[in-house]
Amino acid sequence: MTNSRYADKVVVITGGSSGIGKGCAEEFVRAGAKVVICCNNEEEGTSVAANLQAMARAQGAGCASFVYCDVRRTEDIQNLIDATVARHGQIDCLINNAGWHPPHKPIDDFSLEEFRELLNLNLVSVFTACKIALPHLRRTRGNIINMSSLVASIGQYHATTYAATKGALTAFTKALAIDEAPNSVRVNAISPGNIYTPLWQEAIDAAPDPEQCRADGEAAQVLGRMGCPEEVGRLCLFIAAEATFTTGVDHIISGGAELGYGLKSRTE
Ligand SMILES: NC(=O)c1ccc[n+]([C@@H]2O[C@H](COP(=O)([O-])OP(=O)(O)OC[C@H]3O[C@@H](n4cnc5c(N)ncnc54)[C@H](O)[C@@H]3O)[C@@H](O)[C@H]2O)c1
């Protein structure tokens, strides 16, 4: 359904070609926004942006385009922000969504180099994008949304490196929210639980029993299913468009995965 909740606002979404980022891009285009997606896969990014643009044209509002950017490279992020401002003149919302969850394994099997690389992708890239986009966001009194994870606050089996990157991202979000409040720039985090995306499918494919892995993923929520990217997109749109007195908050969207007690250890 078309609406004008974010009409003519300019939104940059990293990793907007797939999963949650794509779900966000669709919601913002539907709301009349000018959306710039980036990722480090030229073919996928170009094709997804073309579909988004067709959607915008059909509804007569909003638009979408793609800029290649590997968020691990500072010069690519600089180019993403410069290209967006050259195209649209401003930035109202930055959604730092690009990230990766490596296969599960104990700490003994993670190398330091793997941890450093993941920090670079999931955390340092966000610091860099915020730093480069902030002069523009201060001008529009815009906002930043960082895609963290539920596991930042509850931990996850065999995921020390990933949980650490997301925990740091949530902490960074709160600290930046304090610093940017005088500039009227809001900074929020979203912490999804299990959202069914190509990243989740990667985990299913790598599991010894893929069918069981999918079923366990669905059963982990009190709502009895995984979330979908559009549901996260709708939360992002609400934070950007309507939640104008909300900053420094970690917004959990998990279908209740963290609620109550469960069987977590057995003695026999
Ligand atoms: N799916 C979930 O259940 C879940 C849960 C919690 C948090 N998250 C987080 O949400 C975000 C999106 O996850 P998803 O499940 O949609 O994953 P996905 O794999 O479907 O999409 C990831 C996107 O990031 C892009 N990307 C990856 N590396 C990049 C790089 N170096 N430079 C630029 N773009 C890059 C990909 O091209 C893709 O567009 C991630 O930060 C992830 O950690 C996902």
The ligand as an SDF file (V2000), in Angstrom:
LIG
                    3D

 44 48  0  0  0  0  0  0  0  0999 V2000
   18.3510  -12.4390    9.5670 N   0  0  0  0  0  0  0  0  0  0  0  0
   18.3890  -12.4140   10.8720 C   0  0  0  0  0  0  0  0  0  0  0  0
   17.7880  -13.2750   11.5460 O   0  0  0  0  0  0  0  0  0  0  0  0
   19.1600  -11.3310   11.5920 C   0  0  0  0  0  0  0  0  0  0  0  0
   19.0400  -11.2650   12.9800 C   0  0  0  0  0  0  0  0  0  0  0  0
   19.7180  -10.2650   13.6710 C   0  0  0  0  0  0  0  0  0  0  0  0
   20.4960   -9.3480   12.9810 C   0  0  0  0  0  0  0  0  0  0  0  0
   20.6140   -9.4430   11.6180 N   0  0  0  0  0  0  0  0  0  0  0  0
   21.4560   -8.4430   10.9490 C   0  0  0  0  0  0  0  0  0  0  0  0
   20.7170   -7.8250    9.9300 O   0  0  0  0  0  0  0  0  0  0  0  0
   21.5960   -7.4270    8.8730 C   0  0  0  0  0  0  0  0  0  0  0  0
   21.0790   -7.9780    7.5400 C   0  0  0  0  0  0  0  0  0  0  0  0
   21.0240   -9.3870    7.6340 O   0  0  0  0  0  0  0  0  0  0  0  0
   20.2040  -10.2710    6.5850 P   0  0  0  0  0  0  0  0  0  0  0  0
   19.7620  -11.4690    7.3190 O   0  0  0  0  0  0  0  0  0  0  0  0
   19.2500   -9.4530    5.8480 O   0  0  0  0  0  0  0  0  0  0  0  0
   21.4290  -10.7260    5.6350 O   0  0  0  0  0  0  0  0  0  0  0  0
   21.5480  -10.9230    4.0280 P   0  0  0  0  0  0  0  0  0  0  0  0
   22.7630  -11.7690    3.8460 O   0  0  0  0  0  0  0  0  0  0  0  0
   20.2680  -11.3750    3.4360 O   0  0  0  0  0  0  0  0  0  0  0  0
   21.8510   -9.4320    3.5240 O   0  0  0  0  0  0  0  0  0  0  0  0
   23.0530   -8.7920    3.8610 C   0  0  0  0  0  0  0  0  0  0  0  0
   23.2600   -7.6100    2.9530 C   0  0  0  0  0  0  0  0  0  0  0  0
   24.5270   -7.0020    3.2910 O   0  0  0  0  0  0  0  0  0  0  0  0
   25.3150   -6.8920    2.1070 C   0  0  0  0  0  0  0  0  0  0  0  0
   26.7450   -6.9860    2.4260 N   0  0  0  0  0  0  0  0  0  0  0  0
   27.4280   -8.0130    2.9710 C   0  0  0  0  0  0  0  0  0  0  0  0
   28.7460   -7.7100    3.0420 N   0  0  0  0  0  0  0  0  0  0  0  0
   28.8790   -6.4510    2.5460 C   0  0  0  0  0  0  0  0  0  0  0  0
   29.9790   -5.5780    2.3410 C   0  0  0  0  0  0  0  0  0  0  0  0
   31.2270   -5.9520    2.6700 N   0  0  0  0  0  0  0  0  0  0  0  0
   29.7510   -4.3720    1.8030 N   0  0  0  0  0  0  0  0  0  0  0  0
   28.4920   -3.9780    1.4520 C   0  0  0  0  0  0  0  0  0  0  0  0
   27.4200   -4.7790    1.6060 N   0  0  0  0  0  0  0  0  0  0  0  0
   27.6150   -5.9880    2.1500 C   0  0  0  0  0  0  0  0  0  0  0  0
   24.8500   -8.0420    1.2220 C   0  0  0  0  0  0  0  0  0  0  0  0
   25.1880   -7.8230   -0.1370 O   0  0  0  0  0  0  0  0  0  0  0  0
   23.3460   -7.9880    1.4740 C   0  0  0  0  0  0  0  0  0  0  0  0
   22.7670   -6.9600    0.6900 O   0  0  0  0  0  0  0  0  0  0  0  0
   22.9850   -7.9340    9.2550 C   0  0  0  0  0  0  0  0  0  0  0  0
   23.7160   -6.8880    9.8610 O   0  0  0  0  0  0  0  0  0  0  0  0
   22.6830   -9.0280   10.2750 C   0  0  0  0  0  0  0  0  0  0  0  0
   23.7450   -9.2180   11.1740 O   0  0  0  0  0  0  0  0  0  0  0  0
   19.9700  -10.4190   10.9060 C   0  0  0  0  0  0  0  0  0  0  0  0
  1  2  1  0
  2  3  2  0
  2  4  1  0
  4  5  1  0
  4 44  2  0
  5  6  2  0
  6  7  1  0
  7  8  2  0
  8  9  1  0
  8 44  1  0
  9 10  1  0
  9 42  1  0
 10 11  1  0
 11 12  1  0
 11 40  1  0
 12 13  1  0
 13 14  1  0
 14 15  2  0
 14 16  1  0
 14 17  1  0
 17 18  1  0
 18 19  2  0
 18 20  1  0
 18 21  1  0
 21 22  1  0
 22 23  1  0
 23 24  1  0
 23 38  1  0
 24 25  1  0
 25 26  1  0
 25 36  1  0
 26 27  1  0
 26 35  1  0
 27 28  2  0
 28 29  1  0
 29 30  1  0
 29 35  2  0
 30 31  1  0
 30 32  2  0
 32 33  1  0
 33 34  2  0
 34 35  1  0
 36 37  1  0
 36 38  1  0
 38 39  1  0
 40 41  1  0
 40 42  1  0
 42 43  1  0
M  CHG  2   8   1  16  -1
M  END
$$$$
